Amino acid sequence: MKKIFTLVTAALLLAVAASAQPRAVGLRFGGSAYSLALGGELSYQHDLGANSFIDATLGGYRYGANIAATWNYIFANVDNFNIYAGPGANFNTYNNGNGVLLDFGLLAQVGTEYRFGNVPLNIALEWRPGVYFFHGINFSPYGVSFAVRYRF
């Protein structure tokens, strides 16, 4: 598990260092689509152009961890408000009491964010439901969260 966190952290730091495009880092608070955890996740956004961005998260909760990434298209941009949605994937590890299990899921993310004009911050409200496959096919409609990110 430590190796997975180290690899993901290194990949995120490399992406930050190698790119000159706008990006944001911060925290995402709320329920995970898989675990219903009320913990936080590290969040990294990378703009791909005027109308799309990648959102990658790394989170831990009491019995496991998750790594997720979504590609989001901005459908509406009014002043500093964006409304976006897109597909993604999620990889989870968790302990069910009998050992560590792995799970993989496909996600959808729908959200709205406000980018402050003179302050390099954005706040977002997001919903990220998912369908998970490793232990039967399970749909999770949960995953509402609030995010605060520093843009640079």
Disulfide bonds with the S-S distance in Angstrom:
none
